[in-house]
Amino acid sequence: MQILAIMRIEHYRYVYFEPQALDYPLGKELYREFSGRDDVEVRYTTSHNRVTGLVTAPPQRAFAAAKRTLVVGVKRSLEFSSCRPSAHYQLPLATGCPGMCRYCYLHTTLGHRPYVRVYVNRDAILKRVCEYIRERSPKLTVFEGAATSDPLAVEPLTGSLALAIEFFAQQPLGRFRFTTKYAYLQGLLRLEHGGHTRIRFSINAQRYIERFETGTLPLDQRLHACRRTGEAGYPVGIMVAPIFLDKGWQKEYHELIKKVALVCGDLPDLTVELITHRYTKRARKNIEAMFPEHGLPMDDAVRSFKYGQFGYGKYVYPGQRLKEAERQFADWCGEHLPHSRIDYLV
């Protein structure tokens, strides 16, 4: 276990193991590490999707307890979900995140189970990657490692990103990407990545980070992490998310793009992804229970309703406002980040 892992081990109060997870080297390593600590309660579960014995009420305490819970399990389903618009497929190395962002879309998919899950059968997962790559050959196939998690948040514990990065470096037709709000990069910057992994940093205007993104890094640390990653030869990017189109948004996000330019403006092949704020009925219900004074703009009357790729409806900004945002960001990036490209705005 790397020394860096100690930084994140202390975050977890409860650690659950599936019995099958102990058949894998990573499962055994994590068991040795956590079972030797007096400040961690080791428990067992029959499934990484079923955790019992945690605080269940009130919602705020239940959420906080779940965020300090780690589940070590085996990923049984190896049918990867699609991941538009960022990639062809999700790459399931982990689920959940120790951060406590109030707006997080995982409030819909995870609901009252926001504990962090890591998967130890990584060889089987990467073998499935090879099958997907062969199916699409000779086209490139892109895999997203952060569709249901922030995998860098648990990298000091698992080393799974390092394993994946070195794996994709050997795949002529495979590409890997993930996004993060953290900066645990020490184990990644010296890897032979072959330029096949793009690391993106999720950012927002500082007041939204302070108000809504509890347990994550400040903006300047994320930008400097992006800088270091680009200097290590990785393709890098920024993801501005979620974009709140409320009063004064133009000034705040223009300033944000100028801050990006000061730190990362000369990095080659910098990508920009733009995701406006959206929410589902289920997410709103969970957010209101967990964060009674959340402060998020969730007024159905000023939103449009649309169905997403996974079949559930969500409330988004109307099309005209999205077009306005797209024009503004294109102008700002053209002026301040001329070496960048905008991949999409949704």
LUMVEXZA-400102 format. One line per 8 residues: their letters; for each residue y, x negated, z of N, C-alpha, C, O. Coordinates in steps of 0.05 Angstrom, whole numbers. Atoms other than C-alpha are relative to their C-alpha. Example, Ala and Ser with C-alpha at 12.3 -4.5 7.8 and 13.67 -1.06 7.14 Angstrom:
2
as> -24:-18:0:-90:-246:156:24:-18:0:24:-39:13 ~ -24:16:-1:-21:-273:143:22:15:14:44:5:18
***
This chain:
346
mqilaimr> -24:-17:0:0:0:0:25:-18:0:28:-35:18 ~ -24:17:2:67:-31:-21:18:6:24:18:27:35 ~ -19:-2:-22:119:-44:32:20:23:-5:28:37:14 ~ -19:-21:7:166:3:-5:-10:28:8:6:45:14 ~ 11:-27:-6:119:61:10:8:9:28:10:33:34 ~ -7:-7:-27:139:58:84:25:17:0:28:34:18 ~ -25:-15:2:207:85:63:-6:30:-3:10:47:7 ~ 5:-28:5:175:150:41:-22:12:18:-23:36:21
iehyryvy> 21:-10:-18:115:156:88:12:15:23:2:36:31 ~ -12:-12:-24:161:172:146:12:28:-6:18:43:13 ~ -10:-27:7:186:234:108:-20:21:7:-12:43:14 ~ 20:-21:-2:120:270:115:-11:3:29:-16:-17:43 ~ 10:-6:-27:97:304:179:-29:10:-2:-45:5:16 ~ 27:-10:3:34:338:152:-11:-10:-27:3:-9:-47 ~ 13:9:25:-15:309:101:-27:12:-2:-44:8:16 ~ 25:-14:4:-72:350:74:-16:-15:-22:-5:-25:-41
fepqaldy> 18:12:19:-132:321:37:-21:20:-9:-34:33:7 ~ 24:-13:10:-181:355:-8:-23:-19:4:-20:-43:0 ~ 22:18:-4:-250:327:9:-6:-17:-25:-13:-40:-23 ~ 7:14:24:-261:308:-64:20:-23:-6:13:-43:-19 ~ -20:20:5:-197:267:-64:-8:-27:13:1:-48:4 ~ 9:24:-13:-230:217:-18:-21:-15:-16:-30:-37:-7 ~ 18:14:18:-278:199:-74:15:-19:-19:2:-34:-34 ~ -16:16:18:-221:165:-111:15:-22:15:23:-18:38
plgkelyr> -14:22:-14:-188:98:-95:27:7:12:33:0:35 ~ -26:-7:-10:-119:127:-88:-2:19:24:13:17:43 ~ 4:-18:-23:-144:183:-42:-8:-16:25:2:-10:46 ~ 9:16:-23:-179:132:2:23:-16:11:26:-19:36 ~ -22:17:-8:-117:88:4:20:17:16:30:8:37 ~ -18:-18:-14:-72:146:24:-11:9:27:4:12:46 ~ 12:-8:-25:-121:169:76:1:-22:21:8:-17:45 ~ -2:22:-19:-123:100:108:28:-3:11:32:-7:35
efsgrddv> -28:4:-8:-48:96:109:9:22:20:21:16:40 ~ -11:-22:-16:-33:165:138:-17:5:26:-5:12:46 ~ 16:-5:-24:-92:171:186:5:-21:22:-2:-16:45 ~ -6:20:-20:-68:108:221:27:3:13:36:-14:28 ~ -27:-4:-11:0:137:239:0:22:21:-12:43:18 ~ -1:-20:-22:15:174:304:20:22:-6:18:44:6 ~ -21:-20:6:74:212:273:-8:18:-23:9:33:-32 ~ 9:-16:23:32:244:218:-25:15:9:-43:4:21
evryttsh> 24:-16:-5:-18:301:226:-16:3:-25:-7:15:-44 ~ 18:-1:23:-76:294:178:-17:25:2:-30:30:22 ~ 16:-25:0:-110:359:158:-16:1:-26:-14:-17:-43 ~ 17:-2:24:-159:383:105:4:28:-13:11:47:1 ~ -2:-25:14:-157:437:52:-21:1:-22:-29:-20:-32 ~ 20:-2:22:-207:464:1:13:-1:-27:0:-6:-47 ~ -14:0:26:-153:466:-53:29:-9:4:42:-2:24 ~ -28:9:-2:-87:432:-66:20:23:-5:44:20:0
nrvtglvt> -16:-24:3:-61:502:-82:-1:19:24:11:40:24 ~ 3:-17:-23:-81:530:-15:3:-17:25:-14:-32:33 ~ -6:15:-25:-49:502:48:5:20:22:24:36:20 ~ -4:-18:-23:-55:539:114:7:-16:25:4:-40:26 ~ -6:13:-25:-31:525:184:28:-10:3:35:-21:23 ~ -28:8:-2:42:512:168:17:23:12:8:45:14 ~ -19:-20:-10:101:548:198:5:20:-22:10:12:-45 ~ -4:-20:21:110:614:161:25:16:4:33:31:-14
appqrafa> -24:-15:-4:173:643:192:17:-15:21:6:-29:38 ~ -15:-13:21:231:645:191:0:-16:-26:-9:-39:-26 ~ 2:14:26:238:626:117:12:-28:0:1:-46:-13 ~ -13:26:1:285:568:130:-18:-21:13:-20:-43:3 ~ 17:19:-14:237:535:179:-26:-5:-17:-36:-27:-18 ~ 25:2:16:177:549:134:6:-19:-24:-11:-35:-31 ~ -7:17:22:213:517:75:2:-29:8:-8:-47:-5 ~ -3:27:-9:232:455:115:-26:-13:7:-31:-36:1
aakrtlvv> 26:11:-7:161:447:141:-16:-7:-25:-29:-27:-27 ~ 15:5:25:132:453:71:11:-24:-14:-5:-39:-26 ~ -12:23:13:180:401:45:-8:-27:13:-5:-48:2 ~ 10:24:-14:152:352:96:-31:-1:0:-43:-14:16 ~ 29:-1:3:81:367:74:-9:-12:-26:2:-6:-47 ~ 12:13:23:40:324:26:-29:9:-2:-43:9:17 ~ 28:-8:5:-25:348:-6:-11:-20:-20:0:-23:-42 ~ 13:19:18:-71:297:-37:-25:13:-11:-44:20:3
gvkrslef> 21:-16:12:-117:330:-87:-9:-10:-27:0:-31:-36 ~ 11:6:26:-155:329:-152:10:21:-20:8:45:-14 ~ -10:-18:20:-124:360:-214:-24:9:-16:-36:-6:-32 ~ 24:-10:13:-180:405:-240:5:9:-28:-10:3:-46 ~ -6:-8:28:-148:438:-300:14:-22:-15:35:-31:-7 ~ -12:21:16:-135:387:-353:10:11:-27:11:-4:-47 ~ -13:-12:23:-105:435:-402:30:-1:5:41:14:22 ~ -28:4:-5:-33:412:-405:18:22:-11:13:32:-33
sscrpsah> -19:-21:9:24:463:-410:19:-13:-20:24:-37:-20 ~ -21:10:18:76:458:-465:25:-6:16:27:2:39 ~ -23:8:-15:143:430:-446:25:-2:-18:38:-23:-20 ~ -24:-1:16:198:451:-494:25:2:18:24:14:39 ~ -5:16:25:250:426:-509:-3:-30:3:2:-45:-15 ~ -1:29:-5:239:358:-477:-24:-15:-10:-22:-39:-15 ~ 24:14:7:168:342:-498:-20:20:-12:-15:44:-12 ~ 21:-18:10:104:369:-529:-17:11:23:-24:34:23
yqlplatg> 17:-8:-22:64:371:-464:11:-11:26:25:-31:27 ~ -4:10:-27:72:365:-389:-22:-21:6:-44:-18:-3 ~ 20:18:-11:37:306:-356:-1:3:30:17:-5:44 ~ 1:-8:-29:14:330:-287:-9:-22:18:-33:-24:25 ~ 6:21:-19:17:270:-241:6:9:29:-6:-1:48 ~ -8:-10:-26:49:309:-183:12:28:-4:19:35:-27 ~ -13:-26:0:76:377:-165:18:2:24:10:-6:46 ~ -18:-3:-23:136:392:-121:17:-25:4:14:-45:-10
cpgmcryc> -19:21:-4:191:348:-94:10:1:28:14:23:39 ~ -11:0:-28:216:326:-25:29:8:2:39:14:23 ~ -28:-9:0:287:342:-46:3:30:6:-17:45:3 ~ -4:-28:-7:317:408:-24:24:12:-15:42:23:-4 ~ -22:-11:17:361:429:-83:-2:31:1:-23:42:-4 ~ 0:-29:-4:382:501:-73:-6:15:-26:-17:37:-25 ~ 3:-15:25:381:520:-146:-27:-5:-14:-32:6:-35 ~ 23:11:15:314:487:-164:-17:22:-13:-22:43:0
ylhttlgh> 16:-19:14:273:524:-216:-28:3:12:-42:22:7 ~ 26:-2:-14:211:509:-174:-1:22:21:-22:30:30 ~ 0:-23:-18:234:565:-128:-14:24:-14:-23:43:0 ~ 14:-20:15:205:609:-183:-30:-6:-1:-46:11:6 ~ 28:6:5:140:573:-198:-16:-7:26:-40:-1:27 ~ 14:6:-25:123:548:-128:5:20:22:-12:24:40 ~ -5:-21:-20:156:603:-87:-1:-10:28:15:-28:36 ~ 2:8:-28:135:596:-15:-20:-23:4:-29:-28:27
rpyvrvyv> 19:23:-2:90:536:-30:14:-25:-11:3:-38:-29 ~ -14:22:11:141:481:-42:-8:-28:10:6:-47:8 ~ 9:26:-9:99:426:-12:-6:-18:-24:-10:-9:-46 ~ 4:20:21:88:362:-51:-30:-5:-4:-44:-10:15 ~ 28:5:6:22:352:-86:-2:-25:-19:12:-27:-38 ~ 5:22:18:-3:287:-116:-30:0:-7:-47:8:8 ~ 27:-2:11:-66:280:-159:-12:-28:-3:1:-47:-13 ~ 12:26:-1:-114:223:-151:-19:-6:-23:-26:-30:-27
nrdailkr> 18:5:23:-159:232:-213:16:-8:-24:15:6:-45 ~ -19:8:21:-109:195:-256:-14:-9:-25:-4:-5:-47 ~ 14:9:24:-160:164:-303:-8:24:-17:-6:23:-42 ~ 7:-24:15:-184:234:-323:24:12:-13:23:22:-36 ~ -25:-11:11:-112:257:-333:8:-16:-25:16:-5:-45 ~ -8:17:22:-97:198:-378:-20:1:-23:-12:-3:-46 ~ 20:-3:21:-162:206:-416:7:25:-16:4:26:-41 ~ -8:-25:14:-138:277:-432:24:-5:-18:27:7:-39
vceyirer> -23:8:16:-73:247:-457:-9:-11:-27:1:-3:-48 ~ 11:12:25:-113:207:-508:-10:22:-19:-6:20:-43 ~ 10:-22:17:-146:271:-533:23:15:-13:21:22:-37 ~ -23:-14:12:-79:306:-543:13:-17:-22:22:-7:-42 ~ -12:18:20:-52:245:-580:-17:0:-26:-6:1:-48 ~ 18:0:23:-113:244:-626:3:26:-16:3:26:-40 ~ -2:-26:13:-105:318:-641:25:2:-18:25:16:-38 ~ -25:-2:15:-33:308:-666:4:-24:-19:23:-24:-34
spkltvfe> -2:23:18:-45:242:-702:2:9:-29:-12:27:-37 ~ -15:25:-5:-10:213:-742:28:5:11:44:-14:10 ~ -26:-6:-11:50:247:-710:1:-12:29:-19:-14:42 ~ -4:8:-28:80:221:-644:-4:24:18:3:47:11 ~ 3:-21:-21:62:261:-582:15:-9:25:10:-31:35 ~ -17:7:-23:112:262:-524:-9:16:24:-14:40:22 ~ 9:-12:-25:92:277:-452:22:-2:21:35:-23:24 ~ -21:-1:-20:140:298:-397:-13:-1:28:-29:15:35
gaatsdpl> 12:4:-26:123:272:-327:15:14:23:6:13:46 ~ -16:-12:-21:176:312:-289:3:30:-4:23:42:6 ~ -2:-29:5:163:384:-311:-2:16:25:11:37:28 ~ 4:-16:-24:140:407:-243:4:-17:26:-5:-10:47 ~ -3:18:-23:162:350:-198:22:-20:-6:32:-22:-28 ~ -15:25:4:206:289:-188:-20:-22:7:-22:-30:30 ~ 22:19:-6:150:237:-195:10:-26:12:-6:-40:25 ~ -10:25:-11:195:178:-176:2:3:30:1:-17:45
avepltgs> -2:-4:-28:203:209:-107:-25:-7:15:-24:-15:39 ~ 26:7:-13:129:197:-92:-12:-26:-11:-34:-33:-3 ~ 11:24:12:120:134:-134:-6:-22:21:-26:-35:17 ~ 8:20:-19:123:88:-73:-26:5:14:-39:-14:24 ~ 26:-6:-12:62:124:-47:-23:-2:-19:-45:-11:-12 ~ 23:-3:18:21:132:-110:-2:-22:-21:-24:-29:-28 ~ 1:19:22:40:81:-163:-8:13:-26:-14:-1:-45 ~ 10:-14:24:22:135:-214:19:-4:-24:9:-6:-47
lalaieff> -18:5:22:85:124:-256:-5:-27:-12:-5:-30:-37 ~ 6:27:10:71:50:-262:-25:0:-17:-26:-12:-38 ~ 25:-2:15:0:66:-284:5:13:-27:-5:4:-48 ~ -5:-15:25:25:116:-336:17:-17:-19:12:-16:-43 ~ -18:16:17:80:70:-362:-16:-22:-15:-12:-26:-39 ~ 16:21:13:31:13:-375:-20:12:-19:-27:0:-39 ~ 19:-14:18:-18:62:-406:14:7:-26:4:1:-47 ~ -14:-9:25:34:90:-455:10:-24:-16:14:-22:-40
aqqplgrf> -8:24:15:56:19:-473:-21:-7:-21:-15:-21:-40 ~ 22:7:18:-12:13:-507:-6:23:-20:-26:21:-35 ~ 5:-23:18:-7:80:-545:20:1:-23:43:8:-19 ~ -18:1:23:23:72:-615:12:28:-6:34:30:-15 ~ -9:-27:7:29:148:-622:6:17:25:9:41:22 ~ -6:-14:-25:43:167:-549:26:-9:12:31:-33:12 ~ -25:6:-14:109:170:-513:1:15:26:-9:37:29 ~ -1:-11:-27:124:184:-440:30:2:8:46:-15:0
rfttkyay> -28:-2:-10:188:208:-406:-1:16:26:-18:33:31 ~ -3:-16:-25:209:233:-338:29:-2:9:43:-20:1 ~ -27:0:-11:273:250:-302:-1:0:30:-21:9:42 ~ 0:4:-29:293:236:-230:28:1:12:48:-2:-2 ~ -24:2:-16:346:241:-176:-2:-23:20:15:-25:38 ~ 5:21:-19:319:179:-141:2:-27:-14:7:-29:-38 ~ -4:26:11:320:104:-151:-20:-20:10:-14:-44:13 ~ 21:18:-9:254:75:-127:-12:-15:-24:-34:-10:-33
lqgllrle> 7:13:25:251:28:-186:-13:-27:2:-21:-39:-18 ~ 9:27:-3:227:-37:-156:-27:-6:-13:-31:-27:-24 ~ 26:4:12:156:-28:-180:-1:5:-30:-22:1:-42 ~ 1:-8:28:176:-6:-250:15:-19:-19:9:-21:-43 ~ -18:14:18:230:-52:-277:-12:-24:-14:-3:-32:-35 ~ 12:23:12:185:-111:-291:-26:6:-16:-40:-12:-25 ~ 24:-7:15:129:-73:-325:3:-5:-30:25:-5:-40 ~ 0:1:29:109:-82:-397:-2:29:-10:-23:41:-11
hgghtrir> -2:-29:8:132:-14:-422:0:4:-30:-4:27:-39 ~ 1:-2:29:137:-29:-496:21:19:-12:20:25:-36 ~ -20:-19:10:197:18:-502:-11:27:-4:2:44:-16 ~ 13:-26:5:149:77:-500:5:20:22:-4:43:20 ~ -7:-18:-22:176:107:-435:30:2:2:44:-18:5 ~ -28:-4:-4:244:138:-429:4:12:28:-8:32:35 ~ -6:-9:-28:271:145:-358:28:12:-1:48:-1:-8 ~ -26:-14:0:327:196:-350:7:7:29:-10:11:46
fsinaqry> -10:-5:-27:370:209:-289:16:26:0:35:30:-15 ~ -12:-26:-3:389:279:-269:26:-2:16:26:-13:38 ~ -26:3:-13:463:282:-251:16:27:-1:8:45:-15 ~ -17:-23:-1:517:332:-235:27:-9:11:30:-31:21 ~ -25:6:-12:589:334:-213:-5:-4:30:-21:10:42 ~ 5:8:-28:593:303:-143:1:24:19:-15:25:38 ~ -2:-22:-20:614:368:-108:-25:18:-1:-32:30:19 ~ 25:-16:2:552:404:-134:-23:-16:13:-40:-4:26
ierfetgt> 21:16:-13:508:346:-111:2:3:30:-18:7:44 ~ -4:-2:-28:539:349:-42:-7:28:11:-17:30:33 ~ 3:-27:-10:534:424:-37:-28:11:-4:-38:26:13 ~ 25:-13:7:468:440:-70:-25:-18:0:-47:-8:-2 ~ 23:18:5:424:377:-74:-6:-16:25:-5:-41:24 ~ 7:13:-25:404:361:-2:-25:-18:-4:-44:-11:-17 ~ 23:18:0:358:301:5:-3:-16:-26:-24:-28:-31 ~ 0:16:24:376:267:-61:21:-21:1:37:-22:20
lpldqrlh> -19:22:0:417:206:-80:27:9:-10:29:28:-26 ~ -26:-5:11:492:207:-91:2:-8:-30:-15:-22:-40 ~ -4:4:29:518:206:-163:1:-30:-7:-12:-39:-25 ~ -4:28:8:539:133:-163:-26:-16:1:-30:-34:-15 ~ 26:14:-2:470:109:-140:-18:7:-24:-32:-10:-34 ~ 16:-8:23:437:149:-196:9:-15:-25:-7:-24:-41 ~ -11:13:24:484:120:-248:-7:-30:-1:-13:-41:-21 ~ 7:28:-1:473:49:-225:-30:-5:-3:-38:-26:-14
acrrtgea> 29:2:6:398:61:-225:-5:2:-30:-22:-12:-41 ~ 2:-3:29:405:84:-297:8:-26:-14:-6:-35:-32 ~ -9:25:11:443:20:-312:-22:-22:2:-28:-35:-17 ~ 21:21:-4:389:-25:-282:-24:6:-17:-37:-13:-28 ~ 23:-7:16:335:13:-318:4:-7:-30:-14:-18:-43 ~ -7:8:27:370:4:-385:0:-30:-5:-9:-39:-25 ~ 0:30:2:380:-70:-372:-28:-11:0:-32:-34:-9 ~ 28:9:0:305:-75:-361:-14:6:-27:-38:2:-30
gypvgimv> 10:-5:26:296:-53:-433:-12:28:-5:-21:34:-27 ~ 10:-27:3:275:19:-421:20:16:-17:44:12:-13 ~ -17:-21:10:303:74:-465:8:18:24:-9:25:40 ~ -9:-15:-23:345:114:-416:16:25:-9:23:27:-32 ~ -16:-23:6:382:180:-412:11:12:25:4:5:47 ~ -10:-16:-22:422:227:-369:-6:29:-6:-6:38:-29 ~ 4:-29:2:406:300:-356:21:13:18:20:10:42 ~ -20:-13:-15:466:340:-335:-11:28:6:-13:45:-11
apifldkg> 14:-24:-6:434:397:-297:2:6:30:0:-12:47 ~ -9:-21:18:447:450:-278:30:0:-3:45:-7:15 ~ -29:-1:5:515:459:-310:10:28:9:0:49:-1 ~ -12:-25:-9:556:512:-274:26:5:-15:45:-10:-12 ~ -23:-7:16:605:545:-321:19:18:16:25:40:7 ~ -18:-15:-17:651:569:-265:28:-9:-4:33:-26:-22 ~ -28:7:3:726:563:-257:4:-30:2:-5:-43:22 ~ -6:28:0:750:493:-274:-23:-19:-9:-21:-43:-5
wqkeyhel> 23:17:7:683:469:-301:7:-21:-21:-5:-43:-20 ~ -7:19:20:715:434:-360:11:-26:12:3:-48:4 ~ -12:24:-12:755:386:-316:-22:-16:14:-23:-40:12 ~ 20:15:-16:696:369:-270:-20:-14:-18:-28:-37:-12 ~ 21:13:16:645:356:-325:12:-20:-19:-2:-39:-27 ~ -13:22:15:695:317:-367:2:-25:17:-4:-47:7 ~ -1:23:-18:706:272:-307:-28:-12:4:-31:-36:6 ~ 27:10:-3:630:267:-299:-8:-18:-24:-18:-39:-20
ikkvalvc> 7:16:24:621:243:-371:15:-27:0:5:-47:-9 ~ -15:25:-1:676:192:-361:-12:-20:21:-12:-44:16 ~ 13:18:-19:640:165:-299:-25:-12:-12:-31:-35:-7 ~ 24:11:13:576:159:-339:8:-23:-19:-5:-43:-20 ~ -9:20:19:615:120:-392:7:-26:14:1:-48:3 ~ -8:24:-15:642:71:-340:-24:-17:7:-22:-42:7 ~ 23:15:-10:573:52:-316:-21:-5:-22:-33:-27:-23 ~ 22:1:20:526:65:-375:9:2:-29:-8:4:-46
gdlpdltv> -10:-6:27:571:73:-436:-9:-19:-21:-10:-12:-45 ~ 7:19:20:548:10:-470:-31:-3:-4:-40:-20:-19 ~ 29:1:3:473:22:-462:-8:12:-27:1:33:-35 ~ 8:-10:26:439:30:-530:-19:24:3:-34:26:22 ~ 19:-22:1:402:94:-548:0:17:26:-22:24:36 ~ -3:-17:-23:428:134:-488:-2:29:-9:14:38:-25 ~ 2:-29:7:405:206:-492:14:17:21:16:9:44 ~ -13:-19:-18:441:265:-462:-14:27:-3:-16:38:-26
elithryt> 12:-27:0:406:330:-443:17:18:18:25:10:40 ~ -19:-18:-13:447:390:-421:-14:26:6:-23:40:-12 ~ 14:-24:-9:417:447:-381:19:17:17:26:8:39 ~ -18:-17:-15:461:504:-359:-16:15:22:-40:18:20 ~ 13:-14:-23:447:542:-294:-13:26:-9:-1:42:-24 ~ 14:-25:5:396:598:-299:-17:6:25:-23:-12:41 ~ 17:-8:-23:354:636:-248:-17:24:-8:-10:39:-26 ~ 17:-23:3:299:687:-244:3:18:24:14:10:45
krarknie> -2:-18:-23:294:748:-199:-16:-11:24:-7:-10:47 ~ 16:11:-22:239:714:-159:14:-24:13:14:-26:37 ~ -15:23:-11:280:650:-151:22:10:17:26:0:40 ~ -22:-9:-15:340:689:-128:-9:11:27:4:6:48 ~ 10:-11:-25:299:726:-76:-8:-22:19:-2:-20:43 ~ 8:22:-17:269:661:-50:24:-16:10:25:-24:33 ~ -24:15:-7:336:626:-50:16:14:22:25:2:41 ~ -15:-16:-20:370:682:-11:-14:0:27:-1:1:48
amfpehgl> 14:1:-25:315:679:41:2:-27:13:5:-29:38 ~ 1:27:-11:314:604:49:28:-11:5:32:-27:24 ~ -27:9:-3:389:592:41:19:24:1:32:30:-20 ~ -16:-24:-1:426:654:65:29:-4:-10:41:15:-21 ~ -28:6:9:494:621:51:-1:-21:-23:12:-41:-22 ~ 6:19:21:471:587:-13:25:-7:-17:27:-30:-26 ~ -24:6:16:537:593:-51:-4:-2:-30:15:-10:-44 ~ 5:2:29:504:595:-119:10:24:-15:9:46:-5
pmddavrs> -9:-22:16:534:637:-174:-23:15:-13:-33:7:-34 ~ 23:-15:11:480:689:-186:7:30:-2:-3:47:13 ~ -9:-27:5:515:752:-211:-12:9:-27:-3:0:-48 ~ 13:-10:25:471:789:-261:19:11:-20:15:10:-44 ~ -19:-14:18:531:826:-289:14:-19:-20:22:-9:-41 ~ -13:19:18:560:763:-321:-19:-18:-14:-12:-39:-25 ~ 21:16:13:494:736:-347:-14:16:-22:-11:41:-23 ~ 18:-13:19:448:751:-405:-29:-4:10:-35:-24:23
fkygqfgy> 28:2:-8:374:764:-394:-17:-7:-24:-14:5:-45 ~ 18:8:22:322:729:-436:-26:-9:12:-28:-16:35 ~ 26:10:-8:249:711:-433:-4:-29:-8:4:-37:-30 ~ 5:28:5:228:639:-427:-28:-5:-12:-42:14:-18 ~ 25:7:13:168:601:-456:-24:7:16:-46:9:5 ~ 23:-6:-16:124:619:-397:-2:30:7:-18:38:24 ~ 3:-29:-1:135:694:-403:16:15:21:16:39:21 ~ -16:-14:-19:181:709:-345:30:-1:-8:39:-20:-21
gkyvypgq> -28:-2:8:253:731:-353:19:-15:18:12:-20:41 ~ -20:15:-16:314:693:-330:28:8:-9:32:18:-31 ~ -28:-6:4:388:703:-325:15:-26:-9:15:-45:6 ~ -13:24:12:428:654:-369:29:8:-7:37:31:-6 ~ -27:-6:9:500:647:-391:0:12:-28:-17:5:-44 ~ -1:-12:27:519:689:-451:4:-20:-22:15:-42:-17 ~ -1:19:23:515:657:-520:26:-12:-6:28:-36:-12 ~ -26:10:6:589:650:-530:8:-23:20:21:-42:12
rlkeaerq> -7:21:-20:597:610:-465:-17:-25:-5:-7:-47:-1 ~ 17:23:6:539:565:-485:11:-15:-24:11:-40:-24 ~ -12:14:23:572:551:-552:25:-15:8:30:-37:-2 ~ -24:14:-9:637:533:-517:-8:-25:15:4:-46:10 ~ 9:23:-15:599:486:-470:-11:-21:-19:-6:-45:-16 ~ 11:18:19:563:455:-529:22:-15:-15:20:-40:-19 ~ -22:13:13:628:441:-565:14:-20:18:21:-43:10 ~ -14:18:-19:661:411:-503:-16:-25:5:-4:-47:4
fadwcgeh> 16:23:-5:604:365:-487:-3:-18:-24:-3:-43:-22 ~ 1:17:24:598:342:-559:26:-16:-3:25:-39:-11 ~ -26:15:2:673:324:-559:1:-22:21:9:-44:14 ~ -1:20:-21:668:288:-492:-19:-24:-5:-11:-47:-2 ~ 19:21:6:606:249:-511:8:-17:-24:5:-41:-24 ~ -10:15:23:635:231:-578:22:-19:7:24:-40:-5 ~ -23:17:-8:697:204:-545:-8:-23:19:1:-45:16 ~ 5:19:-21:668:169:-484:-28:-14:-2:-31:-35:10
lphsridy> 27:11:3:594:157:-502:-8:-2:-29:-27:11:-37 ~ 5:1:29:595:139:-576:-28:-10:-7:-37:-5:-29 ~ 27:10:6:527:104:-571:-22:19:8:-45:14:5 ~ 20:-20:-9:493:166:-543:-6:21:-20:8:23:-41 ~ 6:-24:16:461:226:-574:-7:23:18:-22:19:38 ~ 7:-23:-15:456:296:-547:-26:12:-11:-27:19:-35 ~ 26:-11:9:384:320:-551:0:30:-2:-11:41:-21 ~ -1:-29:0:397:392:-534:18:10:22:25:-4:41
lv> -13:-15:-21:437:442:-494:-13:28:1:-15:42:-19 ~ 12:-26:-4:402:503:-465:13:14:24:6:36:31
***
